[in-house]
């Protein structure tokens, strides 16, 4: 099976600081990939390069066999690369359902079918009851769900969930995990960036660990978790050994 | 309000405006009313970029002045009719919006605001140094006479501005209720999120900037006719920029009616204080009202109304 996303030698520099790369990474269609690494290791930078918010300084990004390195973010979104943001960014000043109508304005969906489609997605994430609530009135969990719902509108082939579970309770984490699993069953490849280890380990088929902008480990979740290098960057070395 | 009701009200307002000069004899009312309507157009135009998309434009007077001088130029060079002046000014305003937008809209927040102030200085300097446009001392503009139907030139230009105000409000309302307005609101809330939702943010901002600039410049076009004299100091006055910003903020930026309310309220107060207290007081009035609203009603009149409605609704629900 050929990869749906192919990241080749991608680098991102901010002035003299190289935040990312070079990174090589591929994602299979329908795969569940966990992306871990300490704060500042370049996870979100990598995702920003993939979704197009940052232009990579070097390397190429291929999506479904097409080089998208030069494409702006909104084109990539319409092609099927969706993302949620680490800090939820709801469209304030709009109702929950209107938040979902924003991406639909740019998709070939008949005007009459839009509300129905939006409601379907809202029900699938458990926000149907909040359809007319202003985005400002949502709780943290609801904001996370709205963030995912908005990403789902474009019927993505790849979904990047950037810390979609941060700040949630155990029960709420299970909610979001189940939601992502259901999506994946429908064939959506998912990249999960997460600090909540047990969630990533349960969810992912493959885990990649970044450290100072480079991939230091890659493989089955258990293998990566037991990797000495990974343990070192996460927990530090015991002194005097 | 549905489109049908909106059009009905607009037609009624237009008809009332046309009949008014037959009822009211004193031309002063139309002289003052013109300024109020001019600010309805300016505030409405400003709000398309400043309110819907959240990009604060401090350079409103650059667009207004460009409209004024486009019209003045057309009078001097071709004795062009008013309609041509208005259309040309709108075109120039849109072009100006597109160019400045392209140069500045990649910058956000306060930097964008500063860049727009620079635009005023640039244009004013250009006019100052243009002999053809009268330089610093200005240009006397003798416009063609008003159509015979109107009681006088002031009444005529008042009616023209009334039509422009209705057109401007119609444009703003159409944007607000369409997918364009939705995309602009998304941009205001979060540009990266809008972009990630497939919104071509730069293109939408450029469109908003061009339409906004076109509407504001359009408001300047009848000015040479109205004042019979144009000079750079009044055409590029920063007071216009201040008013353009204060009026939507006082009325409320989220809906088309906000700038209309703000403009009618503030411009009326300014006109009344100019004749009753002093012409210097009117700028103080803007300042005081702006401070009062920022402190007491940051969402403007619309925000106040929404809050009151909610309170009444809650009280009803509890009893």
Contacts between the chains, C-beta under 8 A, distances in Angstrom:
chain1	res1	chain2	res2	distance
A	51	B	196	6.0
A	52	B	195	7.6
A	53	B	192	5.5
A	53	B	195	6.6
A	53	B	196	7.2
A	72	B	195	7.5
A	72	B	200	7.3
A	73	B	192	7.8
A	73	B	195	4.3
A	73	B	196	6.0
A	74	B	195	5.2
A	74	B	196	7.8
A	74	B	197	7.8
A	74	B	198	4.9
A	74	B	199	5.8
A	74	B	200	4.9
A	74	B	201	7.1
A	77	B	195	7.3
A	77	B	196	5.5
A	77	B	197	6.2
A	77	B	198	4.3
A	78	B	198	4.6
A	82	B	196	7.3
A	83	B	196	5.4
A	85	B	192	7.1
A	85	B	193	6.3
A	85	B	196	7.6
A	89	B	189	7.1
A	89	B	190	3.9
A	89	B	192	6.8
A	89	B	193	3.9
A	90	B	189	6.9
A	90	B	190	7.8
A	90	B	193	7.9
A	91	B	185	6.4
A	91	B	186	4.7
A	91	B	189	4.3
A	91	B	190	6.9
A	91	B	193	7.0
A	91	B	194	7.6
A	92	B	189	4.7
A	93	B	185	5.4
A	93	B	188	6.9
A	93	B	189	6.3
A	93	B	254	6.2
A	94	B	182	7.4
A	94	B	185	5.9
A	94	B	186	7.7
A	94	B	189	7.5
A	98	B	182	6.7
A	101	B	182	6.3
A	102	B	182	5.7
A	102	B	183	6.6
A	102	B	186	4.7
A	102	B	194	7.0
A	102	B	197	5.1
A	102	B	199	6.6
A	103	B	197	4.0
A	103	B	198	5.1
A	103	B	199	7.8
A	105	B	179	3.9
A	105	B	182	6.2
A	105	B	183	6.5
A	105	B	199	7.9
A	106	B	197	7.8
A	106	B	198	4.1
A	106	B	199	6.8
A	107	B	198	7.2
A	135	B	189	7.9
A	150	B	193	7.8
A	150	B	197	6.3
A	151	B	196	7.7
A	153	B	197	7.6
A	154	B	197	7.4
A	154	B	198	6.3
